[in-house]
Amino acid sequence: MPKNKLSVRRIVTDAVLIAICYALSFLSIKAWVIEISFKFLPVLLAALLFGTADGLIVGALGAFAEQMLSYGFTPTTLLWVLPVAAYGVLTGLCRKNLAASALPAKIVLFAAIGVVCSLLNTLAFYADSKLFGYYTFELIVLNGGWRLLKDAILTPVLGILALELAKRLRRAGVAREVSR
């Protein structure tokens, strides 16, 4: 059986990671517009275990479920899904570099992923605030800076944790290496 072929185990693992992503979105610490959440951990894990497509699927469907069940479908729903999906895509694209790099390089790479996704989150925040009329300079720019800093710190922590979890899941036979 080819390594790239979808297996039932891989589909079920993605489904479980989507459910965990959704559940973790409610176990976050929120302070005004800054949210410390572990919902990105299953997205990073899917990307590290199976690659870019799985990271995208877990991130997009986990965030979409959160959006639909929390806010319903709005004109900006897909913009709020985009940053979480981007975590999966960017991590999947960098996964071979992440596996082969030393710890400082991993931290920098994960921080860069966090910054890009934070900027996408700020874009969603801006579009949402303009569309629904709650825009203020402080809300978008100043708090966007705090979110950027938070994501530059939190993403490497979650990324290093996801790398270790991926290694242990492979060793336990839950996931096999996918060559992509």
Secondary structure, DSSP 8 states (H G I E B T S, - for coil): --TTS--HHHHHHHHHHHHHHHHHTTS-EEETTEEE--THHHHHHHHHHH-HHHHHHHHHHHHHHHHHHHT-S-TTHHHHHHHHHHHHHHHHHHHHHHHHS-HHHHHHHHHHHHHHHHHHHHHHHHHHHHHHT---HIIIIIHHHHHHHHHHHHHHHHHHHHHHHHHHHHHTTSS-----
